[in-house]
């Protein structure tokens, strides 16, 4: 719905195709982190993904790259954002911790008796390399 409101503000008309792509862009954005972020963060990731979709779509039109169904904007730009957002919004136990694939429990240290410090930085670098 963010794209629907953005496009109405920009063009003064409703764009249902843009709204559908905005919904898809939001869903693509949250897919990578869906198992390790909370609900409020998921909404924010989706909203940022919708705005990023609109910016990417407008940029491609501006530089005259033909993408009639906005596939790159939806899947490329928002997919890359989703991978980075999975690390940014996976707060785990605290700022320097990360849940990762552990669901709602933090990544364990080598001894297995507590949360591993520095896991946020490791997760962020791993996700940046992935993008």
C-alpha positions as CSV (number, residue, x, y, z in Angstrom):
1,X,0.0,0.0,0.0
2,X,3.0,2.3,0.4
3,X,3.6,2.2,-3.3
4,X,0.0,3.0,-4.0
5,X,0.2,6.1,-1.8
6,X,3.6,7.1,-3.2
7,X,2.4,6.8,-6.8
8,X,-0.8,8.7,-6.1
9,X,1.3,11.5,-4.5
10,X,3.7,11.5,-7.6
11,X,1.2,11.1,-10.5
12,X,-2.2,12.0,-8.9
13,X,-3.7,8.8,-10.0
14,X,-4.0,5.3,-8.6
15,X,-1.8,2.6,-10.1
16,X,-3.1,-0.9,-9.3
17,X,-0.3,-2.6,-11.1
18,X,2.2,-0.6,-9.1
19,X,0.3,-1.5,-5.9
20,X,0.6,-5.2,-6.7
21,X,4.3,-4.9,-7.4
22,X,4.7,-3.0,-4.2
23,X,3.0,-5.8,-2.2
24,X,5.3,-8.3,-4.0
25,X,8.3,-6.1,-3.3
26,X,7.4,-6.0,0.4
27,X,7.0,-9.8,0.6
28,X,10.4,-10.3,-1.2
29,X,12.0,-7.9,1.2
30,X,10.9,-9.8,4.3
31,X,11.5,-13.3,3.0
32,X,15.2,-13.6,4.0
33,X,14.6,-12.5,7.6
34,X,11.1,-14.0,8.2
35,X,12.3,-16.5,10.8
36,X,14.4,-14.1,12.9
37,X,12.8,-10.7,13.1
38,X,9.7,-9.7,15.1
39,X,6.4,-8.4,13.6
40,X,7.1,-4.7,13.9
41,X,10.5,-5.1,12.2
42,X,8.9,-7.1,9.4
43,X,6.4,-4.3,8.7
44,X,9.2,-1.8,8.6
45,X,11.3,-4.0,6.3
46,X,8.4,-4.4,4.0
47,X,7.7,-0.6,4.0
48,X,11.3,0.2,3.2
49,X,11.2,-2.5,0.5
50,X,8.2,-0.8,-1.1
51,X,9.9,2.6,-1.1
52,X,13.1,1.0,-2.5
53,X,11.0,-0.6,-5.2
54,X,9.6,2.7,-6.2
55,X,13.0,4.4,-6.3
56,X,14.5,1.5,-8.3
57,X,11.6,1.5,-10.8
58,X,11.9,5.3,-11.3
59,X,15.7,5.1,-11.7
60,X,15.4,2.3,-14.3
61,X,12.9,4.5,-16.3
62,X,15.1,7.5,-15.9
63,X,18.2,5.8,-17.4
64,X,16.0,4.2,-20.0
65,X,16.5,0.5,-19.1
66,X,13.6,-1.5,-20.4
67,X,12.0,-3.6,-17.6
68,X,8.3,-3.6,-18.4
69,X,7.2,-5.7,-15.5
70,X,9.7,-4.2,-13.0
71,X,11.3,-7.6,-12.3
72,X,14.6,-6.2,-11.3
73,X,13.1,-3.6,-9.0
74,X,10.9,-6.3,-7.2
75,X,13.3,-9.2,-7.1
76,X,16.8,-7.7,-7.5
77,X,16.7,-4.5,-5.5
78,X,14.2,-5.7,-2.8
79,X,15.8,-9.1,-2.6
80,X,19.2,-7.5,-1.9
81,X,17.6,-5.2,0.7
82,X,15.9,-8.2,2.3
83,X,19.2,-10.0,2.7
84,X,20.8,-7.0,4.3
85,X,17.7,-6.3,6.4
86,X,17.8,-9.9,7.8
87,X,21.1,-8.9,9.5
88,X,20.1,-5.3,10.4
89,X,16.9,-6.3,12.1
90,X,18.0,-9.6,13.7
91,X,18.7,-8.1,17.1
92,X,18.8,-11.3,19.1
93,X,19.6,-10.9,22.8
94,X,21.2,-7.5,22.3
95,X,23.0,-5.2,19.8
96,X,26.1,-7.4,19.4
97,X,24.2,-10.7,19.2
98,X,22.3,-12.4,16.5
99,X,19.7,-15.2,16.2
100,X,20.5,-16.2,12.6
101,X,19.1,-19.7,11.9
102,X,18.6,-20.4,15.6
103,X,15.0,-19.0,15.6
104,X,14.5,-16.9,18.8
105,X,17.6,-18.1,20.7
106,X,21.0,-16.5,20.2
107,X,23.9,-18.0,18.4
108,X,26.0,-20.0,21.0
109,X,29.6,-19.4,21.7
110,X,32.2,-22.1,21.2
111,X,31.8,-23.5,24.7
112,X,28.1,-23.7,24.3
113,X,27.3,-22.0,27.6
114,X,26.2,-18.5,26.4
115,X,25.6,-16.2,23.5
116,X,28.4,-15.5,21.1
117,X,29.6,-11.8,21.1
118,X,30.3,-10.2,17.8
119,X,27.7,-12.3,16.0
120,X,25.9,-9.2,14.6
121,X,29.0,-8.1,12.7
122,X,29.7,-11.6,11.4
123,X,26.1,-11.9,10.2
124,X,26.2,-8.5,8.5
125,X,29.4,-9.2,6.7
126,X,28.2,-12.7,5.6
127,X,25.0,-11.1,4.2
128,X,26.9,-8.4,2.4
129,X,29.1,-11.0,0.8
130,X,25.9,-12.8,-0.2
131,X,24.5,-9.8,-1.9
